[in-house]
Amino acid sequence: LADMFFSTNSGTCSTLSQNSNFTYTGIGLSLLRTRINTNGVSTWENSIMQMAQTRGARVWSTPWSPPPQFKSNGNVNGGTFLSASNQAYANVLAQYVVNMQNSYGVNIYALSVQNEPDLATSYESCVWTGQQIHDFIPYLRSALNAAGKSSVKIIAAEDQHWGTNLYAAALSDPAVATNVNIIACHNYDNSPPSGIPAA
């Protein structure tokens, strides 16, 4: 399966029932997005990350929720991020990057601030404002640099529907914008983005 997803090689594979084989040509996916566990320092996708990286794909990670101690409700579900935790949480995420390399040989290409920071749900989630993202990014960059991971790119804001209010503050501040490498969005409505700042 890893060959089919992350390479352009041809091969033969068995069906799930193991009663027949089929040939394939891999589709050559170049990126793998993975979830950071709510403890902030691990993931359940270690072997998938290794297989993707071995085949040339870049691996990036995103938290669905910070650890509970960094949130307004003390729970991984719902709640808002507590900006007083900027330094502590940035250190946790930087340690995640270090752990992935030291424990599994996975080099994290990029790190997202938050999965869907504009959505509060009954499952792992956390609401952030654009100002909170702006304020957090320099802490995350400093923590990554201090951990020897200055090459790791920072992704903002991975919101729904190109909610520019979540990353405009970061991009409008030259001191912060230089630390933002990638803008990401989950475009569920199939509409083209509009109102995207030129920056």
Phi and psi restraints in degrees (value plus and minus 20) as a CYANA .aco file:
   2 ALA   PHI     -82.4   -42.4
   2 ALA   PSI     -59.6   -19.6
   3 ASP   PHI     -82.9   -42.9
   3 ASP   PSI     -60.6   -20.6
   4 MET   PHI     -85.6   -45.6
   4 MET   PSI     -55.5   -15.5
   5 PHE   PHI    -104.7   -64.7
   5 PHE   PSI     -65.7   -25.7
   6 PHE   PHI    -130.7   -90.7
   6 PHE   PSI      -4.9    35.1
   7 SER   PHI    -158.6  -118.6
   7 SER   PSI     152.0   192.0
   8 THR   PHI    -133.1   -93.1
   8 THR   PSI      -1.4    38.6
   9 ASN   PHI     -94.2   -54.2
   9 ASN   PSI     138.6   178.6
  10 SER   PHI    -119.8   -79.8
  10 SER   PSI     131.0   171.0
  11 GLY   PHI    -188.4  -148.4
  11 GLY   PSI    -192.4  -152.4
  12 THR   PHI    -145.9  -105.9
  12 THR   PSI     119.9   159.9
  13 CYS   PHI    -157.9  -117.9
  13 CYS   PSI     133.4   173.4
  14 SER   PHI    -109.6   -69.6
  14 SER   PSI     128.9   168.9
  15 THR   PHI     -88.7   -48.7
  15 THR   PSI     144.7   184.7
  16 LEU   PHI     -78.5   -38.5
  16 LEU   PSI     -53.0   -13.0
  17 SER   PHI     -98.2   -58.2
  17 SER   PSI     -27.1    12.9
  18 GLN   PHI      44.8    84.8
  18 GLN   PSI      -5.3    34.7
  19 ASN   PHI    -119.5   -79.5
  19 ASN   PSI     -20.7    19.3
  20 SER   PHI    -178.2  -138.2
  20 SER   PSI     141.3   181.3
  21 ASN   PHI    -133.2   -93.2
  21 ASN   PSI     138.5   178.5
  22 PHE   PHI    -163.9  -123.9
  22 PHE   PSI     134.9   174.9
  23 THR   PHI    -115.3   -75.3
  23 THR   PSI     136.6   176.6
  24 TYR   PHI    -169.1  -129.1
  24 TYR   PSI     141.3   181.3
  25 THR   PHI    -143.3  -103.3
  25 THR   PSI     104.8   144.8
  26 GLY   PHI     -80.3   -40.3
  26 GLY   PSI     130.0   170.0
  27 ILE   PHI    -109.8   -69.8
  27 ILE   PSI     -27.0    13.0
  28 GLY   PHI      46.5    86.5
  28 GLY   PSI      21.5    61.5
  29 LEU   PHI     -79.3   -39.3
  29 LEU   PSI     119.6   159.6
  30 SER   PHI    -127.7   -87.7
  30 SER   PSI     -28.8    11.2
  31 LEU   PHI    -152.4  -112.4
  31 LEU   PSI     124.4   164.4
  32 LEU   PHI    -148.1  -108.1
  32 LEU   PSI     103.5   143.5
  33 ARG   PHI    -117.6   -77.6
  33 ARG   PSI     110.4   150.4
  34 THR   PHI    -147.2  -107.2
  34 THR   PSI     136.4   176.4
  35 ARG   PHI    -116.1   -76.1
  35 ARG   PSI     114.6   154.6
  36 ILE   PHI    -108.0   -68.0
  36 ILE   PSI     108.4   148.4
  37 ASN   PHI     -79.0   -39.0
  37 ASN   PSI     137.2   177.2
  38 THR   PHI     -89.6   -49.6
  38 THR   PSI     -27.6    12.4
  39 ASN   PHI     -97.4   -57.4
  39 ASN   PSI     -32.1     7.9
  40 GLY   PHI      62.2   102.2
  40 GLY   PSI     -26.1    13.9
  41 VAL   PHI    -145.1  -105.1
  41 VAL   PSI     -15.3    24.7
  42 SER   PHI    -167.9  -127.9
  42 SER   PSI     157.9   197.9
  43 THR   PHI    -168.5  -128.5
  43 THR   PSI     142.1   182.1
  44 TRP   PHI    -112.8   -72.8
  44 TRP   PSI     -21.0    19.0
  45 GLU   PHI    -126.1   -86.1
  45 GLU   PSI       7.7    47.7
  46 ASN   PHI     -76.5   -36.5
  46 ASN   PSI     -68.5   -28.5
  47 SER   PHI     -88.8   -48.8
  47 SER   PSI     -56.5   -16.5
  48 ILE   PHI     -84.5   -44.5
  48 ILE   PSI     -61.0   -21.0
  49 MET   PHI     -80.5   -40.5
  49 MET   PSI     -64.9   -24.9
  50 GLN   PHI     -82.2   -42.2
  50 GLN   PSI     -64.7   -24.7
  51 MET   PHI     -85.9   -45.9
  51 MET   PSI     -59.9   -19.9
  52 ALA   PHI     -85.3   -45.3
  52 ALA   PSI     -66.8   -26.8
  53 GLN   PHI     -82.0   -42.0
  53 GLN   PSI     -62.3   -22.3
  54 THR   PHI     -78.3   -38.3
  54 THR   PSI     -51.2   -11.2
  55 ARG   PHI    -114.6   -74.6
  55 ARG   PSI      -8.9    31.1
  56 GLY   PHI      76.7   116.7
  56 GLY   PSI     -20.2    19.8
  57 ALA   PHI     -99.6   -59.6
  57 ALA   PSI     130.5   170.5
  58 ARG   PHI    -110.7   -70.7
  58 ARG   PSI     121.5   161.5
  59 VAL   PHI    -130.9   -90.9
  59 VAL   PSI     110.0   150.0
  60 TRP   PHI    -150.1  -110.1
  60 TRP   PSI     137.0   177.0
  61 SER   PHI    -151.8  -111.8
  61 SER   PSI     133.6   173.6
  62 THR   PHI    -164.0  -124.0
  62 THR   PSI     120.2   160.2
  63 PRO   PHI    -105.9   -65.9
  63 PRO   PSI     118.9   158.9
  64 TRP   PHI    -102.1   -62.1
  64 TRP   PSI     -50.8   -10.8
  65 SER   PHI    -174.3  -134.3
  65 SER   PSI     120.8   160.8
  66 PRO   PHI     -85.4   -45.4
  66 PRO   PSI     144.7   184.7
  67 PRO   PHI     -76.4   -36.4
  67 PRO   PSI     130.0   170.0
  68 PRO   PHI     -74.0   -34.0
  68 PRO   PSI     -53.3   -13.3
  69 GLN   PHI     -87.2   -47.2
  69 GLN   PSI     -32.0     8.0
  70 PHE   PHI    -122.3   -82.3
  70 PHE   PSI      -4.5    35.5
  71 LYS   PHI    -146.6  -106.6
  71 LYS   PSI     137.5   177.5
  72 SER   PHI     -85.3   -45.3
  72 SER   PSI     -51.6   -11.6
  73 ASN   PHI    -123.1   -83.1
  73 ASN   PSI     -19.4    20.6
  74 GLY   PHI      43.4    83.4
  74 GLY   PSI       5.2    45.2
  75 ASN   PHI    -157.8  -117.8
  75 ASN   PSI     129.5   169.5
  76 VAL   PHI     -94.5   -54.5
  76 VAL   PSI     -38.2     1.8
  77 ASN   PHI    -114.9   -74.9
  77 ASN   PSI     106.2   146.2
  78 GLY   PHI      47.8    87.8
  78 GLY   PSI    -179.7  -139.7
  79 GLY   PHI      59.7    99.7
  79 GLY   PSI     156.7   196.7
  80 THR   PHI    -142.9  -102.9
  80 THR   PSI     138.6   178.6
  81 PHE   PHI     -95.2   -55.2
  81 PHE   PSI     119.6   159.6
  82 LEU   PHI    -115.0   -75.0
  82 LEU   PSI      89.7   129.7
  83 SER   PHI     -83.3   -43.3
  83 SER   PSI     -39.8     0.2
  84 ALA   PHI     -83.6   -43.6
  84 ALA   PSI     -34.0     6.0
  85 SER   PHI    -115.3   -75.3
  85 SER   PSI     -10.2    29.8
  86 ASN   PHI     -69.0   -29.0
  86 ASN   PSI     -74.0   -34.0
  87 GLN   PHI     -86.7   -46.7
  87 GLN   PSI     -65.9   -25.9
  88 ALA   PHI     -82.4   -42.4
  88 ALA   PSI     -63.4   -23.4
  89 TYR   PHI     -91.7   -51.7
  89 TYR   PSI     -57.5   -17.5
  90 ALA   PHI     -79.5   -39.5
  90 ALA   PSI     -60.5   -20.5
  91 ASN   PHI     -84.0   -44.0
  91 ASN   PSI     -58.8   -18.8
  92 VAL   PHI     -82.4   -42.4
  92 VAL   PSI     -66.0   -26.0
  93 LEU   PHI     -86.2   -46.2
  93 LEU   PSI     -59.5   -19.5
  94 ALA   PHI     -83.0   -43.0
  94 ALA   PSI     -58.3   -18.3
  95 GLN   PHI     -86.0   -46.0
  95 GLN   PSI     -53.9   -13.9
  96 TYR   PHI     -77.6   -37.6
  96 TYR   PSI     -67.1   -27.1
  97 VAL   PHI     -80.4   -40.4
  97 VAL   PSI     -64.1   -24.1
  98 VAL   PHI     -82.8   -42.8
  98 VAL   PSI     -64.8   -24.8
  99 ASN   PHI     -80.8   -40.8
  99 ASN   PSI     -60.4   -20.4
 100 MET   PHI     -83.4   -43.4
 100 MET   PSI     -58.6   -18.6
 101 GLN   PHI     -94.2   -54.2
 101 GLN   PSI     -67.9   -27.9
 102 ASN   PHI     -89.4   -49.4
 102 ASN   PSI     -57.4   -17.4
 103 SER   PHI    -109.7   -69.7
 103 SER   PSI     -50.4   -10.4
 104 TYR   PHI    -148.7  -108.7
 104 TYR   PSI     -22.8    17.2
 105 GLY   PHI      51.6    91.6
 105 GLY   PSI      -1.4    38.6
 106 VAL   PHI    -116.7   -76.7
 106 VAL   PSI     104.3   144.3
 107 ASN   PHI    -115.2   -75.2
 107 ASN   PSI      91.5   131.5
 108 ILE   PHI     -92.9   -52.9
 108 ILE   PSI     103.6   143.6
 109 TYR   PHI     -97.1   -57.1
 109 TYR   PSI     -62.7   -22.7
 110 ALA   PHI    -169.6  -129.6
 110 ALA   PSI     136.8   176.8
 111 LEU   PHI    -151.1  -111.1
 111 LEU   PSI     103.8   143.8
 112 SER   PHI    -106.3   -66.3
 112 SER   PSI     127.1   167.1
 113 VAL   PHI     -87.3   -47.3
 113 VAL   PSI     -64.8   -24.8
 114 GLN   PHI    -184.9  -144.9
 114 GLN   PSI     117.3   157.3
 115 ASN   PHI     -91.9   -51.9
 115 ASN   PSI     102.6   142.6
 116 GLU   PHI      24.5    64.5
 116 GLU   PSI      47.0    87.0
 117 PRO   PHI     -89.2   -49.2
 117 PRO   PSI     -22.1    17.9
 118 ASP   PHI    -125.2   -85.2
 118 ASP   PSI      -3.8    36.2
 119 LEU   PHI    -151.4  -111.4
 119 LEU   PSI     100.9   140.9
 120 ALA   PHI    -121.8   -81.8
 120 ALA   PSI     105.8   145.8
 121 THR   PHI    -155.0  -115.0
 121 THR   PSI     157.0   197.0
 122 SER   PHI    -106.6   -66.6
 122 SER   PSI     -18.4    21.6
 123 TYR   PHI    -137.0   -97.0
 123 TYR   PSI    -195.7  -155.7
 124 GLU   PHI     -71.8   -31.8
 124 GLU   PSI      99.7   139.7
 125 SER   PHI    -186.3  -146.3
 125 SER   PSI     147.5   187.5
 126 CYS   PHI    -183.2  -143.2
 126 CYS   PSI     109.9   149.9
 127 VAL   PHI    -109.8   -69.8
 127 VAL   PSI     112.9   152.9
 128 TRP   PHI    -144.8  -104.8
 128 TRP   PSI     128.5   168.5
 129 THR   PHI    -112.0   -72.0
 129 THR   PSI     145.0   185.0
 130 GLY   PHI     -80.1   -40.1
 130 GLY   PSI     -56.6   -16.6
 131 GLN   PHI     -87.4   -47.4
 131 GLN   PSI     -58.3   -18.3
 132 GLN   PHI     -83.7   -43.7
 132 GLN   PSI     -61.4   -21.4
 133 ILE   PHI     -83.2   -43.2
 133 ILE   PSI     -65.8   -25.8
 134 HIS   PHI     -73.5   -33.5
 134 HIS   PSI     -67.9   -27.9
 135 ASP   PHI     -91.3   -51.3
 135 ASP   PSI     -51.2   -11.2
 136 PHE   PHI     -98.2   -58.2
 136 PHE   PSI     -54.1   -14.1
 137 ILE   PHI     -76.0   -36.0
 137 ILE   PSI     -65.2   -25.2
 138 PRO   PHI     -81.7   -41.7
 138 PRO   PSI     -54.3   -14.3
 139 TYR   PHI     -85.0   -45.0
 139 TYR   PSI     -62.4   -22.4
 140 LEU   PHI     -86.0   -46.0
 140 LEU   PSI     -62.7   -22.7
 141 ARG   PHI     -82.1   -42.1
 141 ARG   PSI     -64.1   -24.1
 142 SER   PHI     -83.3   -43.3
 142 SER   PSI     -60.6   -20.6
 143 ALA   PHI     -86.5   -46.5
 143 ALA   PSI     -61.2   -21.2
 144 LEU   PHI     -84.5   -44.5
 144 LEU   PSI     -63.5   -23.5
 145 ASN   PHI     -80.9   -40.9
 145 ASN   PSI     -64.5   -24.5
 146 ALA   PHI     -84.3   -44.3
 146 ALA   PSI     -48.0    -8.0
 147 ALA   PHI    -107.2   -67.2
 147 ALA   PSI     -15.6    24.4
 148 GLY   PHI      57.7    97.7
 148 GLY   PSI       3.9    43.9
 149 LYS   PHI    -140.3  -100.3
 149 LYS   PSI      24.1    64.1
 150 SER   PHI     -87.8   -47.8
 150 SER   PSI     -37.7     2.3
 151 SER   PHI    -100.4   -60.4
 151 SER   PSI     -32.3     7.7
 152 VAL   PHI     -90.3   -50.3
 152 VAL   PSI     107.9   147.9
 153 LYS   PHI    -102.4   -62.4
 153 LYS   PSI     129.2   169.2
 154 ILE   PHI    -125.4   -85.4
 154 ILE   PSI     111.2   151.2
 155 ILE   PHI    -127.7   -87.7
 155 ILE   PSI     111.6   151.6
 156 ALA   PHI    -154.6  -114.6
 156 ALA   PSI     125.8   165.8
 157 ALA   PHI    -136.4   -96.4
 157 ALA   PSI     -19.3    20.7
 158 GLU   PHI      34.5    74.5
 158 GLU   PSI      24.2    64.2
 159 ASP   PHI    -107.8   -67.8
 159 ASP   PSI    -195.1  -155.1
 160 GLN   PHI    -118.9   -78.9
 160 GLN   PSI     116.8   156.8
 161 HIS   PHI      43.5    83.5
 161 HIS   PSI      17.4    57.4
 162 TRP   PHI      31.4    71.4
 162 TRP   PSI      34.0    74.0
 163 GLY   PHI     -94.3   -54.3
 163 GLY   PSI      65.1   105.1
 164 THR   PHI     -79.9   -39.9
 164 THR   PSI     -42.5    -2.5
 165 ASN   PHI     -82.5   -42.5
 165 ASN   PSI     -36.9     3.1
 166 LEU   PHI    -105.7   -65.7
 166 LEU   PSI     -42.0    -2.0
 167 TYR   PHI    -143.3  -103.3
 167 TYR   PSI     -26.1    13.9
 168 ALA   PHI     -81.5   -41.5
 168 ALA   PSI     -59.4   -19.4
 169 ALA   PHI     -82.1   -42.1
 169 ALA   PSI     -62.1   -22.1
 170 ALA   PHI     -86.6   -46.6
 170 ALA   PSI     -62.4   -22.4
 171 LEU   PHI     -94.3   -54.3
 171 LEU   PSI     -43.3    -3.3
 172 SER   PHI    -101.7   -61.7
 172 SER   PSI     -33.7     6.3
 173 ASP   PHI    -122.9   -82.9
 173 ASP   PSI      88.9   128.9
 174 PRO   PHI     -75.7   -35.7
 174 PRO   PSI     -52.3   -12.3
 175 ALA   PHI     -89.9   -49.9
 175 ALA   PSI     -47.6    -7.6
 176 VAL   PHI    -114.9   -74.9
 176 VAL   PSI     -58.6   -18.6
 177 ALA   PHI     -77.2   -37.2
 177 ALA   PSI     -53.0   -13.0
 178 THR   PHI     -86.3   -46.3
 178 THR   PSI     -35.6     4.4
 179 ASN   PHI    -115.6   -75.6
 179 ASN   PSI     -26.9    13.1
 180 VAL   PHI    -115.6   -75.6
 180 VAL   PSI      98.6   138.6
 181 ASN   PHI    -120.8   -80.8
 181 ASN   PSI     -49.9    -9.9
 182 ILE   PHI    -159.9  -119.9
 182 ILE   PSI     117.9   157.9
 183 ILE   PHI    -126.5   -86.5
 183 ILE   PSI     108.7   148.7
 184 ALA   PHI    -146.1  -106.1
 184 ALA   PSI     133.9   173.9
 185 CYS   PHI    -170.3  -130.3
 185 CYS   PSI     129.8   169.8
 186 HIS   PHI    -123.6   -83.6
 186 HIS   PSI      85.7   125.7
 187 ASN   PHI    -118.1   -78.1
 187 ASN   PSI      59.7    99.7
 188 TYR   PHI     -95.8   -55.8
 188 TYR   PSI     -40.2    -0.2
 189 ASP   PHI    -112.7   -72.7
 189 ASP   PSI     -19.0    21.0
 190 ASN   PHI      44.8    84.8
 190 ASN   PSI     -10.2    29.8
 191 SER   PHI    -106.8   -66.8
 191 SER   PSI     125.2   165.2
 192 PRO   PHI     -87.8   -47.8
 192 PRO   PSI     128.6   168.6
 193 PRO   PHI     -85.0   -45.0
 193 PRO   PSI     129.6   169.6
 194 SER   PHI    -159.0  -119.0
 194 SER   PSI     132.7   172.7
 195 GLY   PHI      52.0    92.0
 195 GLY   PSI       3.7    43.7
 196 ILE   PHI     -95.3   -55.3
 196 ILE   PSI     106.6   146.6
 197 PRO   PHI     -81.4   -41.4
 197 PRO   PSI     124.6   164.6
 198 ALA   PHI     -77.1   -37.1
 198 ALA   PSI     -55.4   -15.4
